[in-house]
């Protein structure tokens, strides 16, 4: 269970590093491909807003990565659970406010990882 939970935490962390990259550095290229419902002319004017969102995704990723390096099993699990919980809340909110698929892309992997964290 320990190894599986660490692999799942790593996957969620990498996903959020990718989101950080897309929103902070590739908003006008990858962002357009990812968010096709947003009119193309809005990407330039929303670049700083997307970068701010990307920064928050970076914080989520940093917390998850930090949890992987904590030697104490209980403390590591608590930190991982907190940051996975944040990802889950963000994913549910995104699914309710923006697009349903955000739940499956963002929240569901974090839910699965959290289950394995709690089982270890």
N, C-alpha and C positions, 0 to 999 in steps of 0.2 A: 504493500500500500504506500509506503514511504516513497519509493522510486516513482510509482505512477503519479502520486500527488505532485512531486517535484517536476516531472515531465509536463503535466497539465498546467502547473503554475508557469513554467517556462514558455509554453505555447501562448498562454494569455498575455504574458509580459511581452513576448515578441510581437504579438498582434498590436499591442498598444504602442510599441516602438514604431511599427509600421504606420499606424495612424498618426503618431507624432510627426514622422517624416512627411507624410502626405499633406497634413494640415499646415505644417510650419514651412516646408521647403518646396513642395510640389503641388500646391493648391490649384494653380492655374493649369496644370497638366493632368496629374493623376486625379485631382479633385473633380475636374470636369468629367473624366471617364467614370468615376465612382458615383458621383451625384448628378445623374443625367436629368433629373427633374428640375434642377436649378438652371435658370436661363444663363447661357454662356457669358453674357455681358456683366453679370453680377460677380463673377469670380475675382476680377481685379479689385473691385470696390470692397469686397468682403475678405480680402487677403489677411488683414490684421486680425479680424475676428476669428478666422480659421486658425491662425497661428496661436492665438490665445487658447483655443480649444485644444490644439495640439500639445501645448505646454502642460495642460492638465492631464492629458493622456500620458505624457512623459512621467509625471509624478506618480500616476497609477503603476506604470511599468517599473519605475525605480523602487517603489514600495514592494512590489512582488519580487523583484530581483534581490532586494535586501533580505526578504524573508528566506531566500535560498541559502544565504550565507550565515544565518544565525545558528550557532551550534546547539543551543538549548532547544530541544524538540517542542516543548510547550510554548515557549516564547515565539519560536519560528511559526508554529501553527496559528497562534493568535494574530501575529502580524499578517500572515498570508490570508487568514480569514477576514481581517479588517479590509485589506485592499481588494480582495475578491468580492466582498460585500459592496464596496464602493463601485466596482465595475458592474456588478449585478444591478444596483440601483440606477446607474447611468444607462445601462442597456435597456432596462424596463422603461425608464423615462423616455429614452430615444424612440423606443417602439411605440409608445403611446402618443408622442408628440410629433414624430417625424416620419418614420417608416417602420412597418411591422418587422421587416427582415432584420432590423438592428437587434431585436431580441435573439434571433437565431445566430447571428454573427458575433455578437458581443456578450450578451447576458448568458446564453445557454452554455458556452464553453466555461465561463466563470462559475456557473452553478455546478457543473460536473466536477470542476477542479475543487470547489468548496466541499462537495460531498466526500471526495477522496481525502481532503485535508482533515475533515471531521472524523473519518473512519480510521485514520492512522494512529 
